[in-house]
Amino acid sequence: MRAAEELRYLILAAQREGNRMLARDLRRLGLTPSQAEVLRLLRDRPGLTLNGLGELLVCESGGSPSRLVDRLVVAGLVRRDVPAHDRRHIELSLTDEGRSRADAVAAVEEDVHRRIDAAAAGHDLAPVTGFLRSFVSGLPAGRAVDRRAGRTPD
């Protein structure tokens, strides 16, 4: 197996296992990882518009998050506000229940991050994150990560 092929499969395996871990923990909250990402973004960045949200999502980068947001609105977790002065400017906010779930998501994510920290103990992650950042540079998901990390303007 070529080194590049093994790397590709290791990245895929790590992503799948991490997502399974996250999905299992989120299931008790009645959320998918994509829904949880939306709730966390709206919690951490109040006043996001639908377009602004789309620019920050890694789970569905490059597309419109409308359907994802619609499901959260129907579930009573997110509110869509359309100002009278600009009907194209859709502002999103969390309901009280959405805020409560977003807080619970933050706790689940912190637990996953602790597990990753434990697995990474003794390893220098800078070369790995540097390589991955370079690999996704300029791509929709890479741009979303950069925006969230504050490396590019929102």
C-alpha positions as CSV (number, residue, x, y, z in Angstrom):
1,M,0.0,0.0,0.0
2,R,1.4,3.4,-0.9
3,A,1.9,5.9,1.9
4,A,-0.7,8.3,0.3
5,E,-3.2,5.5,0.2
6,E,-2.7,4.5,3.8
7,L,-2.9,8.1,4.9
8,R,-6.2,8.5,3.0
9,Y,-7.7,5.4,4.6
10,L,-6.4,6.4,8.1
11,I,-8.0,9.8,7.7
12,L,-11.2,8.2,6.6
13,A,-11.1,5.6,9.4
14,A,-10.4,8.3,12.1
15,Q,-13.2,10.4,10.7
16,R,-15.7,7.5,10.7
17,E,-14.7,6.3,14.2
18,G,-14.8,9.8,15.6
19,N,-18.2,10.5,14.0
20,R,-19.6,7.2,15.3
21,M,-18.4,8.1,18.8
22,L,-20.0,11.5,18.5
23,A,-23.2,10.2,17.0
24,R,-23.6,7.6,19.7
25,D,-23.3,10.2,22.4
26,L,-25.6,12.7,20.6
27,R,-28.3,10.1,20.1
28,R,-29.4,10.5,23.7
29,L,-30.0,14.2,22.9
30,G,-32.0,13.2,19.8
31,L,-29.5,14.9,17.5
32,T,-27.3,14.0,14.6
33,P,-23.7,15.3,14.4
34,S,-24.8,17.8,11.7
35,Q,-27.7,19.1,13.8
36,A,-25.3,19.4,16.8
37,E,-22.9,21.4,14.7
38,V,-25.6,23.9,13.8
39,L,-26.7,24.3,17.4
40,R,-23.1,24.8,18.6
41,L,-22.5,27.5,15.9
42,L,-25.7,29.3,16.8
43,R,-24.8,29.1,20.5
44,D,-21.3,30.4,20.0
45,R,-22.1,33.0,17.3
46,P,-25.5,34.6,18.1
47,G,-27.1,36.4,15.2
48,L,-25.9,34.3,12.4
49,T,-27.8,34.5,9.1
50,L,-28.6,31.4,7.1
51,N,-25.8,32.3,4.6
52,G,-23.4,33.0,7.5
53,L,-24.2,29.6,9.0
54,G,-23.6,27.9,5.6
55,E,-20.1,29.5,5.4
56,L,-19.1,28.0,8.8
57,L,-20.5,24.4,8.5
58,V,-18.0,21.7,8.0
59,C,-20.7,18.9,8.0
60,E,-22.4,20.3,4.8
61,S,-19.8,22.7,3.3
62,G,-20.5,24.2,0.0
63,G,-24.3,23.7,0.2
64,S,-27.2,25.5,1.7
65,P,-28.1,24.4,5.2
66,S,-31.8,25.2,4.6
67,R,-33.1,21.6,5.0
68,L,-30.9,21.1,8.1
69,V,-32.2,24.3,9.7
70,D,-35.8,23.4,8.7
71,R,-35.6,20.2,10.7
72,L,-34.3,22.1,13.7
73,V,-37.1,24.7,13.4
74,V,-39.7,21.9,13.2
75,A,-38.1,20.3,16.3
76,G,-38.5,23.7,18.2
77,L,-34.7,24.2,18.6
78,V,-34.1,27.0,16.2
79,R,-36.1,30.1,15.2
80,R,-35.9,31.8,11.8
81,D,-36.5,35.5,11.8
82,V,-37.0,37.5,8.6
83,P,-36.7,41.2,9.1
84,A,-39.2,43.3,7.2
85,H,-36.5,45.5,5.7
86,D,-34.8,42.7,3.9
87,R,-36.6,39.4,3.4
88,R,-33.5,37.7,2.0
89,H,-31.7,38.3,5.3
90,I,-32.8,35.2,7.4
91,E,-31.5,35.5,10.9
92,L,-31.3,32.3,13.1
93,S,-31.4,32.0,16.8
94,L,-31.8,29.3,19.4
95,T,-35.0,28.7,21.3
96,D,-34.7,28.1,25.0
97,E,-34.8,24.3,24.3
98,G,-32.2,24.8,21.5
99,R,-29.9,26.6,23.9
100,S,-30.3,23.8,26.5
101,R,-29.5,21.2,23.9
102,A,-26.5,23.2,22.5
103,D,-25.1,23.3,26.1
104,A,-25.5,19.5,26.3
105,V,-23.8,19.2,22.9
106,A,-20.9,21.2,24.2
107,A,-20.5,18.7,27.0
108,V,-20.6,15.8,24.6
109,E,-18.0,17.4,22.4
110,E,-15.8,18.2,25.3
111,D,-15.8,14.5,26.2
112,V,-14.9,13.5,22.6
113,H,-12.1,16.1,22.7
114,R,-10.8,14.6,26.0
115,R,-10.7,11.2,24.3
116,I,-8.8,12.6,21.4
117,D,-6.4,14.4,23.7
118,A,-5.8,11.1,25.6
119,A,-5.1,9.3,22.3
120,A,-2.7,12.1,21.2
121,A,-0.8,12.2,24.5
122,G,2.9,12.2,23.8
123,H,2.5,13.0,20.1
124,D,3.2,16.3,18.5
125,L,0.1,17.2,16.6
126,A,1.4,20.3,14.9
127,P,2.8,18.5,11.8
128,V,-0.4,16.5,11.4
129,T,-2.7,19.5,11.7
130,G,-0.4,21.5,9.5
131,F,-0.5,18.9,6.8
132,L,-4.3,18.5,7.1
133,R,-4.8,22.3,7.0
134,S,-2.6,22.4,3.8
135,F,-4.5,19.5,2.3
136,V,-7.9,21.1,2.6
137,S,-6.7,24.7,2.0
138,G,-8.9,26.5,-0.5
139,L,-11.6,23.8,-0.4
140,P,-15.1,24.5,1.0
141,A,-14.6,22.5,4.2
142,G,-11.1,23.9,4.7
143,R,-12.4,27.4,4.3
144,A,-15.1,26.7,6.9
145,V,-12.5,25.4,9.4
146,D,-10.4,28.5,8.7
147,R,-13.4,30.8,9.3
148,R,-14.3,29.1,12.6
149,A,-10.7,29.2,13.8
150,G,-10.6,32.9,13.0
151,R,-7.9,32.6,10.3
152,T,-10.1,34.4,7.7
153,P,-12.8,37.0,8.2
154,D,-16.4,35.7,8.8
